[in-house]
Amino acid sequence: MRLAAVLIVIIAGASGQVAKAQKERSADRLQVELRISSHQVHLTDNVLTTVFFRSPQKAVTIWDALGWNPSTGLSLRVLDPSGHQVREFSQTYDLAPPDETGKGELISIGWDVFAGFDSRIPAKLLFPGPGRYTLKCVYAAPLPRNYFRGNTIWGKEDGPVVSAGVTVWVKQ
């Protein structure tokens, strides 16, 4: 019985250290936050989405191409109540390739400086019908870390960044 109690204490302590290390690493990363204008919408409404990029622990530089577009690496995922993706929203528009010098193409954020954008999306483009859905913003940087000569950006090597889910109730 004592052996079982000792093992439980050791395992609990180890998992606490792992959780603490993961929390510290995630706080050091770029973060994306998704907000919506209303948690209840009709299929005939527009959904106002606001996306914020933050880096509370250290400065991060990102490509200044913010919009729902495959070439920017930003998409809006729509999940059903079981967590399965039912749609992925992005808009296709022409985006000129960025200048490799980075002049005028970069944003540096960190601590209390953030970047973001708003968009109005027709609910019928997001949701397949009435019901409860979860929206998540996914940012998968499309460019490598050293694409801009002399400037290191948040690159595709850093992996995707996913916002917390936002629940939306959709009515006819």
N, C-alpha and C positions, 0 to 999 in steps of 0.2 A: 504494500500500500504506500509506504514512504517513497519507494522507488518511482511509483507512478506519479506521486505529487511532485517529486524533484524533476522528473521529465517534463511535466506540464509547465512548471516554472521556467525551465530552460527553453522550451519551445516558445512560450509566450514572450520571453525576453528577446529571443532571436527574431521572431516575427515583428516585434515592435521596432527593432533596429532596422530591419528591411523596409518597413513602412516609412520610418523616419528618413532613410536614405533616398527612397523613391520620392518622397515629398520634397526634399531638398533639391533633387535633380529636376523635378518638374517645375519648381519655382524659379529655377535658373533658365528655363526655356522660354521661347516665344509662346505667348498665349493668345488664343482667339476667343472672343466672346460674342455671342449672338443674342440680340434682343429683338422682340417683335412688338408691334403696336397694340395688339390685342390677343388674348388667349382664346377668344371665341370669335369665329368668322363665318360668314356665309360664302358659298361658292361664287357668288356674284361680287364679292368684295375684293379690294386690293389689300395685300398684306405688306405693311411697311416693315422692312427688316433693317436692322442696324448692326453692323459688324465693327468690332474694335480689335485692334492688334495692340498688345501690351507686352512689356518685358520688365517686370517690377524689380528684378534683382541686378540686371546689368544692361548696358546699351546693346541693341541689336540693329543691324541695318537690313532693310528689305527693299525689294524692287517696288517702285512706286507705280504699280499697275494693279489697282484695286477695282475689281468688278467680277461678276459671275461669268467667268469665261474659262474654257479649258486652257488657253494659253497663259492665263494669269495664275493658274493652279487653284482657283477658288470655285467650289461648288457647294450647293445646298442640298443635303440629303434629307429625304422624307422617309420616315420609318413608321410601320404600322405598330399596333400595341404589342406585338410579340417581338419587336425589334428588327424585323426584316425590312430591308429597303424596298420601297414601292416606286420611288421616283428619285431622280437626281436632276436638279435644276441648274442649268447654266445657259448663258446667252452667247451666241456666236456673233462676234463682230470683228472687223479687221483691227489688228493691233500691230503697229510697225515694230520690227525688231529693235530692241534697245541698243543704244550706242555703247560700245564696250568700255568707253572711258568712264561711264557712269555719271557724267555731268548732267544734272537735272533729272536723273532717272532713279534716284535713291532717296529713301527716308530713313533717318535714324530715330529709333524710339528707345525709351528706357526710363525707368523710375516713374515719374509723373507725366512723361510725354508719351502720347499714344497716336495711332493713326486709325482711320476708319472710313466707312461710307454708309450711305442709306440707299435703299432701293425699294420701289413699289412693284410688287409682283402680283399679277392676277391669281387669286386663290385657285381658280380652275386649272392653272398651269402647274400648281404645286400638288394638289390633292386629287386623288381619283374619285372621291365621293365623300358623302358625310361620314363622320366618325372622329375618332381620336388619333392624332398623329404626333410624332416627335420630329422636330427639325434640328439638324446639326450642320454647322458650317465646317467644311474641311478645307484646309489650306495645305497643298502639297507643292512646295516651291518648285517651279519648272526649270530654274536655272541652277547650274553648279555654284558652289560657294565662291569660287574665284573667277566667275564670268567677267565681272567688271575689273579691268586691270587696275591693280593697286587698291581695290576695295573688296573686302570680304563681306558677303551678304549671307542671310539665312538661306541656305541652299538645299537642293534636293537630297544631298547627303545627310542632312539633319532630320529627314523624315517628315511625315505629315503631322499637322497639328489639328486637333479636332476640338470643337467647342463642346460645352456641356449641352445636353439636349433641352429643348424648349417644347413643352406640350401645348398643342393647339386642338381645340374642339371645333370641328367643322360641321356647320348646319347647311341644309339645303338652301 
